[in-house]
Amino acid sequence: MSEGTHSYYDWQVSTLMLAYDAVDPIARDDDARLEEREKAVAVELHKMVHETLPEDYKRNPSRDFPPAVVILLTKATLRRASEIVGLV
């Protein structure tokens, strides 16, 4: 995973984690629940990305995403965060 891809993934995880924290806060010292939530968010992101990606990127995962695909993923992430906090 490239540094840029890793940073983008971290942003997606952070965005969804913060959305969940807004509606269901977890104490910062509750490591077990935090780890559980982060794992659930990773699974949710995996599913969301595969639902969002155009077919040719699913068939060839080594291809870099052009800006248009990154925009699709960003919109999907922000839409999901909005759903979590009840804005949509």
QUIUR-V393448 format. One record per residue. N is the residue number from 1. RES is the residue in one small letter. PHI is phi in degrees with one decimal (NA if undefined). PSI is psi in radians with two decimals (* if undefined). OMEGA is omega in radians with two decimals (none if undefined). Layout:
N:RES:PHI:PSI:OMEGA  N:RES:PHI:PSI:OMEGA
This chain:
1:m:NA:2.22:-3.13  2:s:-71.0:2.84:-3.13  3:e:-60.6:-0.72:3.12  4:g:-63.6:-0.75:3.12  5:t:-64.9:-0.74:3.13  6:h:-63.2:-0.75:3.13  7:s:-63.0:-0.70:3.14  8:y:-65.9:-0.76:3.10  9:y:-61.0:-0.76:3.10  10:d:-59.2:-0.70:3.09  11:w:-62.4:-0.78:3.13  12:q:-60.7:-0.83:3.13  13:v:-60.1:-0.85:-3.12  14:s:-60.1:-0.74:-3.13  15:t:-60.6:-0.83:-3.13  16:l:-71.5:-0.65:3.10  17:m:-61.2:-0.77:3.13  18:l:-64.9:-0.66:3.10  19:a:-63.1:-0.80:3.10  20:y:-63.6:-0.67:3.11  21:d:-62.4:-0.55:-3.13  22:a:-67.3:-0.52:-3.11  23:v:-105.5:-0.35:-3.12  24:d:-148.5:1.32:-3.08  25:p:-61.9:2.54:3.05  26:i:-119.5:2.36:3.10  27:a:-58.9:2.43:-3.09  28:r:-64.5:-0.29:3.11  29:d:-99.0:0.10:3.10  30:d:-91.4:1.28:-3.04  31:d:-57.9:-0.66:-3.11  32:a:-64.0:-0.81:3.13  33:r:-68.9:-0.66:3.10  34:l:-63.0:-0.75:3.12  35:e:-65.0:-0.71:3.11  36:e:-61.8:-0.78:3.13  37:r:-64.5:-0.75:-3.13  38:e:-63.3:-0.69:3.08  39:k:-63.8:-0.74:3.13  40:a:-64.1:-0.70:3.10  41:v:-65.0:-0.70:3.12  42:a:-61.4:-0.74:3.09  43:v:-65.0:-0.77:3.12  44:e:-60.6:-0.75:3.12  45:l:-64.8:-0.72:3.12  46:h:-57.7:-0.82:3.14  47:k:-63.7:-0.80:-3.12  48:m:-61.4:-0.76:-3.13  49:v:-62.9:-0.76:-3.13  50:h:-70.2:-0.47:3.04  51:e:-75.9:-0.45:-3.04  52:t:-92.3:-0.63:-3.05  53:l:-63.8:2.42:2.97  54:p:-62.7:2.63:-3.06  55:e:-52.4:-0.75:-3.07  56:d:-64.9:-0.42:3.08  57:y:-80.8:-0.51:3.06  58:k:-68.6:-0.66:-3.12  59:r:-74.1:-0.42:-3.10  60:n:-132.1:1.36:-3.04  61:p:-65.4:-0.19:3.14  62:s:-83.7:-0.17:3.13  63:r:-69.0:2.43:3.03  64:d:-72.8:2.57:3.11  65:f:-84.7:2.24:3.03  66:p:-74.3:2.93:-3.13  67:p:-52.6:-0.64:-3.11  68:a:-61.3:-0.67:3.12  69:v:-73.1:-0.69:3.10  70:v:-61.7:-0.68:3.10  71:i:-63.2:-0.76:3.09  72:l:-58.5:-0.79:-3.13  73:l:-67.1:-0.67:3.12  74:t:-64.6:-0.79:3.12  75:k:-62.1:-0.72:3.13  76:a:-64.1:-0.72:3.14  77:t:-65.3:-0.82:-3.14  78:l:-67.2:-0.64:3.09  79:r:-62.0:-0.79:3.14  80:r:-63.9:-0.74:3.11  81:a:-61.2:-0.69:3.10  82:s:-64.1:-0.69:3.09  83:e:-63.7:-0.76:-3.11  84:i:-59.6:-0.77:-3.10  85:v:-85.3:-0.02:3.05  86:g:86.5:0.37:3.11  87:l:-86.8:-0.28:-3.13  88:v:-121.8:*:none
